[in-house]
């Protein structure tokens, strides 16, 4: 009877729990800030609770998250929607874009007030010395070094569009993270870069925006993007977002809010709460650290569990079936040559964003050290010892369990230890697809170019790697037979 009561209590508490609304953003200050604003509106409305997955990465990842129902709300820009996501530059008005989105189950709010267009930026003194005021002037200086974000280099409405409209063709174009572009500009490593017109660093560092004299860049009005089913699920929240934000933020206002975060170093949560006239009650550092640690340990432990099981099994197969083993070793080696971010992007269409693709990627990256070390440990066993086993009448599985695996223990643990330590560091990239962990503050810090925030994730990750190393050193003494140490 007591168990039935507890079960009913659990069921009722689950039924009454508020549904979660997932809020996301890209990796730059304004997107982080507006994502936090949306999250606080959700929490204050009380219809649901905000699940923050901020800083997911590039536009394609966040948009894919909305399509795959892993993200419910984020702030997008009209020019990006029409030119890059819907691939229809003829869509100019908000109503036209909304109509096109509704055909695929999405919808947008009206503009929240400002046009944050792309702009080409230079240091004012450098532009003055070269006589550059407009894009047409800039086109005459192909010798300049350009430093653009990778998305700006690739997107049709960005650098390719400038090449078409202005005939720009800089001899050197570097790909840079968003948070590092101004620093590279100030250090003279690049001559020009792409910025958003509301970037807080423009007035601080006396940066000149090159005039788009042919109006090549489309309008980038900020709008809230979501699915129509989410609007039906959270009608009061959607109404509150629109009532609070539509036509509220001017270019001047958003630039000032960005400056408070990026220049003055105020916390994003506090700036968002101040804008919304809400009381800011952020988590303590240790609360956040505990949450990040739980998320990171889950990613590492779960992926390593399957990597050990499959890795050792694949090594055993490779030991007894040499031809098949050759392909197994080749496959696990080839996985290591795929860049981490590329592998995550490949997995998004299959598994969406979040924990699942992160676990799959970490599992795949963890295989090679385990497979190779186990395989080497098995094939290097003295054949005479194997003859002894056969002479004693041991069957193949008995010989594997009683002789081969114990003798290869040292190499097996070495591969697992190497894999685990690498896994701790690689798992920080999982934050780029909303899987959490120590990568969350690292991604945020990179987006804001804030070393203190980066260290909030990097230091615990380094400490965890040291703990893992020490744990395996202790495990070696316990598991490895004395004669093999």
C-alpha positions as CSV (number, residue, x, y, z in Angstrom):
1,X,0.0,0.0,0.0
2,X,2.8,2.4,0.9
3,X,4.6,1.7,-2.5
4,X,1.3,2.4,-4.3
5,X,1.0,5.7,-2.5
6,X,4.5,6.7,-3.3
7,X,4.0,5.7,-7.0
8,X,0.8,7.8,-7.2
9,X,2.6,10.7,-5.5
10,X,5.4,10.6,-8.0
11,X,3.0,10.3,-10.9
12,X,1.0,13.3,-9.7
13,X,4.1,15.4,-9.1
14,X,5.2,14.6,-12.7
15,X,1.9,15.6,-14.1
16,X,1.9,18.9,-12.2
17,X,5.5,19.7,-13.2
18,X,5.7,22.7,-15.5
19,X,6.8,21.8,-19.0
20,X,10.2,23.0,-20.2
21,X,10.7,25.5,-23.0
22,X,14.1,25.3,-24.5
23,X,15.8,28.6,-25.3
24,X,18.9,28.8,-27.5
25,X,21.3,31.3,-29.0
26,X,24.3,31.6,-31.3
27,X,27.8,32.4,-30.1
28,X,27.9,36.2,-29.8
29,X,27.1,38.7,-27.1
30,X,23.8,40.0,-28.5
31,X,22.4,36.5,-29.2
32,X,23.4,35.3,-25.7
33,X,21.7,38.4,-24.2
34,X,18.5,38.1,-26.1
35,X,18.4,34.3,-25.4
36,X,18.6,35.1,-21.7
37,X,15.9,37.8,-22.1
38,X,13.6,35.1,-23.6
39,X,14.4,32.7,-20.8
40,X,13.5,35.2,-18.1
41,X,10.3,36.0,-19.8
42,X,9.4,32.3,-19.8
43,X,10.2,31.9,-16.1
44,X,8.4,35.1,-15.1
45,X,5.2,34.2,-17.1
46,X,4.9,30.9,-15.1
47,X,3.5,28.9,-18.0
48,X,6.7,26.8,-18.2
49,X,10.3,26.8,-17.1
50,X,13.2,27.9,-19.3
51,X,15.8,25.3,-20.3
52,X,18.8,27.4,-21.4
53,X,20.9,25.9,-24.2
54,X,22.7,29.1,-25.1
55,X,25.7,29.4,-27.4
56,X,24.9,26.3,-29.5
57,X,27.1,27.4,-32.3
58,X,26.5,28.6,-35.8
59,X,23.1,29.5,-37.3
60,X,22.6,26.2,-39.0
61,X,22.9,24.3,-35.7
62,X,20.4,26.4,-33.8
63,X,17.9,26.4,-36.7
64,X,18.3,22.7,-37.1
65,X,17.5,22.4,-33.4
66,X,14.2,24.2,-33.9
67,X,13.3,22.0,-36.9
68,X,14.1,18.9,-34.9
69,X,12.1,20.0,-31.8
70,X,15.2,20.3,-29.6
71,X,14.9,24.1,-29.4
72,X,11.7,26.0,-28.9
73,X,12.7,29.7,-29.0
74,X,15.6,31.8,-30.2
75,X,16.2,35.2,-31.8
76,X,17.0,35.2,-35.5
77,X,17.4,37.9,-38.1
78,X,15.2,38.4,-41.2
79,X,18.1,38.6,-43.7
80,X,19.5,35.4,-42.4
81,X,16.1,33.7,-42.6
82,X,15.4,34.7,-46.2
83,X,18.9,34.5,-47.7
84,X,20.5,31.6,-45.8
85,X,17.8,29.4,-44.2
86,X,14.9,29.7,-46.6
87,X,17.3,30.3,-49.6
88,X,15.0,32.9,-51.1
89,X,16.4,36.4,-51.2
90,X,13.2,37.7,-52.8
91,X,11.5,37.4,-49.4
92,X,11.9,41.0,-48.0
93,X,9.0,41.7,-45.6
94,X,8.4,40.0,-42.3
95,X,5.0,38.9,-43.5
96,X,6.5,37.2,-46.6
97,X,9.1,35.4,-44.4
98,X,6.4,34.4,-41.9
99,X,4.3,32.9,-44.7
100,X,7.2,30.9,-46.0
101,X,8.1,29.6,-42.5
102,X,4.5,28.6,-41.7
103,X,4.7,26.1,-44.6
104,X,7.3,24.2,-42.6
105,X,5.6,24.6,-39.3
106,X,7.5,27.6,-38.0
107,X,6.5,31.2,-37.2
108,X,8.1,34.4,-36.2
109,X,7.2,37.5,-34.1
110,X,7.2,41.0,-35.5
111,X,10.6,42.7,-35.3
112,X,11.7,43.5,-31.8
113,X,12.8,46.9,-33.0
114,X,16.3,47.0,-34.4
115,X,18.1,46.2,-37.7
116,X,21.5,44.5,-36.8
117,X,23.0,44.3,-40.3
118,X,26.4,43.0,-41.2
119,X,29.1,45.6,-41.7
120,X,32.7,45.7,-42.8
121,X,34.9,47.4,-40.2
122,X,38.3,48.9,-40.1
123,X,40.3,51.0,-37.6
124,X,39.4,54.6,-38.3
125,X,43.0,55.8,-38.7
126,X,43.8,52.9,-41.1
127,X,40.7,53.7,-43.2
128,X,41.6,57.4,-43.3
129,X,45.1,56.8,-44.4
130,X,43.9,54.6,-47.3
131,X,41.1,56.9,-48.2
132,X,38.5,54.2,-47.6
133,X,34.9,55.4,-46.8
134,X,32.7,53.1,-48.9
135,X,32.7,49.5,-50.1
136,X,33.6,50.8,-53.6
137,X,36.7,52.4,-52.1
138,X,37.6,49.2,-50.3
139,X,37.3,47.1,-53.5
140,X,40.4,48.9,-54.8
141,X,42.6,47.4,-52.0
142,X,42.8,43.6,-52.5
143,X,46.1,43.6,-50.7
144,X,44.4,44.1,-47.4
145,X,44.2,41.1,-45.0
146,X,40.6,40.2,-44.2
147,X,39.6,38.3,-41.0
148,X,36.0,37.1,-41.1
149,X,34.0,34.5,-39.2
150,X,33.8,31.2,-41.0
151,X,30.1,31.6,-41.5
152,X,30.6,35.0,-43.0
153,X,33.0,33.5,-45.5
154,X,30.6,30.8,-46.5
155,X,27.1,32.3,-46.3
156,X,25.6,33.5,-49.6
157,X,24.4,36.8,-48.1
158,X,27.9,37.7,-46.8
159,X,31.4,37.5,-48.4
160,X,30.2,35.7,-51.6
161,X,27.6,38.5,-52.0
162,X,30.3,41.2,-51.6
163,X,32.3,39.4,-54.3
164,X,29.3,39.5,-56.6
165,X,28.2,43.0,-55.9
166,X,31.5,44.8,-55.4
167,X,33.9,42.4,-57.0
168,X,35.9,42.0,-53.8
169,X,38.7,39.5,-53.9
170,X,41.1,39.9,-51.0
171,X,44.3,37.9,-51.4
172,X,44.3,36.7,-47.8
173,X,41.1,35.8,-45.9
174,X,41.5,34.3,-42.5
175,X,38.7,32.5,-40.5
176,X,38.4,33.8,-37.0
177,X,36.1,33.2,-34.0
178,X,33.6,36.0,-33.4
179,X,35.1,37.0,-30.1
180,X,38.6,37.4,-31.4
181,X,38.1,39.6,-34.5
182,X,38.4,43.0,-32.8
183,X,41.5,41.8,-30.9
184,X,43.1,40.7,-34.2
185,X,42.1,44.1,-35.8
186,X,43.7,46.0,-32.9
187,X,46.9,44.0,-33.0
188,X,47.3,44.6,-36.7
189,X,47.0,40.9,-37.7
190,X,44.1,41.8,-40.0
191,X,43.1,45.0,-41.8
192,X,39.3,44.5,-42.1
193,X,36.7,42.3,-40.4
194,X,33.0,41.7,-40.3
195,X,31.0,43.1,-37.4
196,X,27.4,43.6,-36.5
197,X,26.2,47.2,-36.7
198,X,25.1,47.1,-33.0
199,X,28.5,45.7,-31.8
200,X,29.5,47.3,-28.5
201,X,33.2,47.5,-29.4
202,X,32.6,49.9,-32.3
203,X,32.6,53.1,-30.3
204,X,35.0,51.8,-27.7
205,X,37.9,51.2,-30.1
206,X,37.2,54.0,-32.6
207,X,36.3,51.5,-35.4
208,X,34.9,52.8,-38.7
209,X,32.1,50.9,-40.5
210,X,32.7,51.0,-44.2
211,X,29.6,52.4,-45.9
212,X,27.6,49.8,-48.0
213,X,27.1,52.3,-50.8
214,X,25.2,49.8,-53.0
215,X,23.1,48.5,-50.2
216,X,24.2,45.0,-50.8
217,X,23.5,43.6,-47.3
218,X,19.8,42.8,-46.7
219,X,18.0,44.1,-43.6
220,X,18.5,42.0,-40.5
221,X,15.6,42.8,-38.2
222,X,15.7,40.7,-35.1
223,X,12.6,38.4,-34.6
224,X,11.7,35.6,-32.3
225,X,11.6,32.2,-34.1
226,X,9.7,29.2,-32.9
227,X,7.4,26.4,-34.1
228,X,3.6,26.9,-34.4
229,X,3.1,24.0,-32.1
230,X,5.2,25.7,-29.4
231,X,2.9,28.8,-29.7
232,X,-0.1,26.5,-29.1
233,X,1.7,24.9,-26.1
234,X,2.8,28.2,-24.5
235,X,0.2,30.8,-25.7
236,X,0.7,33.1,-22.6
237,X,4.4,33.0,-22.9
238,X,4.3,33.8,-26.6
239,X,2.0,36.7,-26.0
240,X,4.3,37.9,-23.2
241,X,7.4,37.7,-25.4
242,X,5.7,39.7,-28.2
243,X,4.2,42.3,-25.8
244,X,7.5,42.8,-24.0
245,X,9.9,42.9,-26.9
246,X,8.2,43.9,-30.2
247,X,9.4,47.4,-31.3
248,X,11.0,47.9,-27.9
249,X,14.7,47.7,-28.7
250,X,16.3,50.4,-30.9
251,X,19.8,50.1,-32.3
252,X,21.0,52.5,-29.5
253,X,19.3,50.4,-26.8
254,X,20.7,47.1,-27.9
255,X,24.1,48.5,-28.4
256,X,24.1,49.9,-24.8
257,X,23.0,46.5,-23.5
258,X,25.7,44.7,-25.5
259,X,28.2,47.2,-24.1
260,X,27.2,46.5,-20.5
261,X,28.0,42.8,-21.1
262,X,31.0,43.0,-23.5
263,X,32.7,46.2,-22.4
264,X,31.7,46.7,-18.7
265,X,31.8,43.0,-17.9
266,X,28.3,42.8,-16.3
267,X,26.7,39.4,-16.1
268,X,24.3,38.6,-18.9
269,X,21.6,37.4,-16.5
270,X,21.8,40.7,-14.5
271,X,21.6,42.9,-17.7
272,X,18.6,40.9,-19.0
273,X,16.8,41.2,-15.7
274,X,17.5,44.9,-15.5
275,X,16.1,45.4,-19.0
276,X,12.9,43.5,-18.0
277,X,12.7,45.1,-14.6
278,X,12.9,41.8,-12.8
279,X,14.8,40.8,-9.7
280,X,18.0,38.9,-10.7
281,X,18.5,35.8,-8.6
282,X,21.3,33.9,-10.3
283,X,22.8,30.6,-9.2
284,X,25.9,30.7,-7.0
285,X,29.2,29.7,-8.5
286,X,29.2,26.3,-6.7
287,X,25.6,25.5,-7.8
288,X,26.6,26.1,-11.4
289,X,29.9,24.2,-11.0
290,X,28.0,21.2,-9.5
291,X,25.5,21.2,-12.4
292,X,28.3,21.4,-15.0
293,X,30.2,18.6,-13.2
294,X,27.2,16.3,-13.3
295,X,26.6,17.0,-17.0
296,X,30.3,16.5,-17.8
297,X,30.6,13.3,-15.8
298,X,27.5,11.8,-17.5
299,X,29.0,12.5,-20.9
300,X,32.4,11.1,-20.1
301,X,31.2,8.0,-18.1
302,X,28.4,7.0,-20.4
303,X,30.4,7.3,-23.6
304,X,33.4,5.5,-22.0
305,X,31.3,2.6,-20.7
306,X,30.3,1.7,-24.3
307,X,33.7,2.6,-25.7
308,X,35.3,0.1,-23.3
309,X,32.8,-2.7,-24.0
310,X,32.9,-2.3,-27.8
311,X,36.6,-1.4,-27.9
312,X,37.8,-4.5,-26.1
313,X,35.4,-6.7,-28.1
314,X,36.6,-5.2,-31.4
315,X,40.2,-5.8,-30.4
316,X,39.5,-9.4,-29.6
317,X,37.9,-9.9,-33.0
318,X,40.9,-8.2,-34.6
319,X,43.2,-10.6,-32.8
320,X,41.5,-13.7,-34.1
321,X,40.4,-12.5,-37.5
322,X,43.3,-10.6,-38.9
323,X,41.8,-9.5,-42.2
324,X,38.7,-8.1,-40.5
325,X,40.9,-6.7,-37.8
326,X,42.8,-4.7,-40.4
327,X,39.6,-2.9,-41.4
328,X,38.5,-2.4,-37.8
329,X,41.8,-0.7,-37.0
330,X,41.6,1.3,-40.2
331,X,38.1,2.5,-39.4
332,X,38.8,3.5,-35.8
333,X,41.9,5.3,-37.0
334,X,40.0,7.2,-39.7
335,X,37.5,8.5,-37.1
336,X,40.3,10.2,-35.4
337,X,41.1,12.2,-38.5
338,X,37.7,13.7,-38.6
339,X,37.7,17.1,-36.8
340,X,35.5,17.1,-33.7
341,X,33.2,19.9,-34.8
342,X,32.8,18.3,-38.2
343,X,31.8,15.0,-36.7
344,X,29.2,16.7,-34.4
345,X,27.8,18.5,-37.4
346,X,27.5,15.2,-39.3
347,X,25.6,13.6,-36.5
348,X,23.1,16.5,-36.1
349,X,20.9,15.4,-39.1
350,X,20.8,11.8,-37.6
351,X,20.3,12.6,-33.9
352,X,19.4,16.3,-33.7
353,X,21.2,18.4,-31.1
354,X,21.8,17.7,-27.4
355,X,23.2,14.8,-25.4
356,X,22.7,11.9,-27.9
357,X,24.9,13.1,-30.8
358,X,27.5,14.2,-28.2
359,X,27.6,10.7,-26.7
360,X,27.9,9.1,-30.1
361,X,30.8,11.4,-31.1
362,X,32.6,10.8,-27.8
363,X,32.1,7.1,-28.1
364,X,33.6,7.0,-31.6
365,X,36.6,9.2,-30.6
366,X,37.3,6.9,-27.6
367,X,37.5,3.7,-29.6
368,X,41.0,4.0,-31.2
369,X,43.2,4.0,-28.0
370,X,41.2,1.2,-26.5
371,X,41.1,-1.0,-29.6
372,X,44.8,-0.5,-30.5
373,X,46.2,-1.0,-27.0
374,X,44.1,-4.1,-26.4
375,X,45.0,-5.5,-29.8
376,X,48.7,-4.9,-29.2
377,X,48.5,-6.4,-25.7
378,X,46.9,-9.6,-27.1
379,X,49.2,-10.1,-30.1
380,X,52.4,-9.5,-28.0
381,X,51.7,-12.4,-25.7
382,X,54.5,-15.0,-25.7
383,X,53.3,-17.9,-27.9
384,X,54.8,-20.4,-25.3
385,X,52.3,-19.2,-22.7
386,X,49.4,-19.9,-25.2
387,X,50.8,-23.4,-25.8
388,X,50.7,-24.1,-22.1
389,X,47.0,-23.2,-22.0
390,X,46.3,-25.5,-24.9
391,X,48.3,-28.3,-23.3
392,X,46.1,-27.9,-20.2
393,X,43.1,-28.5,-22.4
394,X,41.7,-25.0,-22.1
395,X,39.1,-24.1,-24.7
396,X,39.6,-20.8,-26.7
397,X,37.2,-18.8,-24.5
398,X,38.7,-20.1,-21.3
399,X,42.2,-19.3,-22.6
400,X,41.1,-15.8,-23.5
401,X,39.6,-15.2,-20.1
402,X,42.2,-16.9,-17.9
403,X,45.4,-16.2,-19.8
404,X,45.3,-13.7,-22.6
405,X,43.2,-10.9,-21.1
406,X,45.0,-11.0,-17.7
407,X,48.4,-10.9,-19.5
408,X,47.1,-7.9,-21.6
409,X,45.7,-6.0,-18.6
410,X,48.5,-3.5,-18.5
411,X,48.0,-2.5,-22.2
412,X,44.2,-2.5,-21.9
413,X,44.2,-0.2,-18.9
414,X,46.7,2.1,-20.6
415,X,44.4,2.5,-23.6
416,X,41.4,3.1,-21.5
417,X,43.3,5.7,-19.4
418,X,44.4,7.5,-22.5
419,X,41.0,7.4,-24.0
420,X,39.3,8.7,-20.7
421,X,41.7,11.6,-20.4
422,X,41.2,12.7,-24.0
423,X,37.4,12.2,-23.5
424,X,37.4,14.7,-20.6
425,X,38.8,17.4,-22.9
426,X,36.8,16.5,-26.0
427,X,33.6,16.5,-24.1
428,X,33.8,20.3,-23.7
429,X,32.9,20.6,-27.4
430,X,29.6,19.0,-26.6
431,X,28.3,22.4,-25.4
432,X,28.3,23.6,-29.0
433,X,25.3,21.3,-29.6
434,X,23.5,21.8,-26.3
435,X,24.8,18.8,-24.3
436,X,26.1,21.0,-21.4
437,X,29.1,20.2,-19.3
438,X,32.3,22.3,-18.7
439,X,32.1,23.4,-22.3
440,X,29.2,25.8,-21.5
441,X,31.3,28.5,-19.9
442,X,34.1,27.9,-22.4
443,X,31.8,28.5,-25.3
444,X,30.2,31.6,-23.6
445,X,33.6,33.0,-22.8
446,X,34.8,32.6,-26.3
447,X,31.7,34.3,-27.6
448,X,32.3,37.2,-25.2
449,X,36.1,37.1,-25.4
450,X,36.1,36.8,-21.6
451,X,39.0,34.8,-20.2
452,X,37.4,34.6,-16.7
453,X,34.4,32.9,-18.0
454,X,36.5,30.5,-20.1
455,X,38.5,29.5,-17.1
456,X,35.3,28.6,-15.2
457,X,35.1,25.6,-17.6
458,X,38.7,25.1,-18.5
459,X,40.1,24.8,-15.0
460,X,37.5,22.2,-13.8
461,X,38.0,20.2,-17.0
462,X,41.8,20.2,-16.4
463,X,41.3,19.2,-12.7
464,X,38.9,16.4,-13.8
465,X,41.5,15.1,-16.2
466,X,44.1,15.0,-13.4
467,X,41.7,13.1,-11.2
468,X,41.1,10.6,-13.9
469,X,44.8,10.1,-14.4
470,X,45.3,9.6,-10.7
471,X,42.4,7.2,-10.4
472,X,43.9,5.0,-13.2
473,X,47.3,5.0,-11.5
474,X,45.6,3.6,-8.4
475,X,43.6,1.2,-10.5
476,X,46.8,-0.1,-12.1
477,X,48.0,-1.2,-8.7
478,X,44.8,-3.0,-7.9
479,X,44.0,-4.7,-11.2
480,X,47.3,-5.5,-12.8
481,X,48.9,-8.7,-11.5
482,X,52.1,-8.0,-9.5
483,X,54.2,-9.9,-11.9
484,X,53.2,-7.7,-14.8
485,X,53.6,-4.3,-13.1
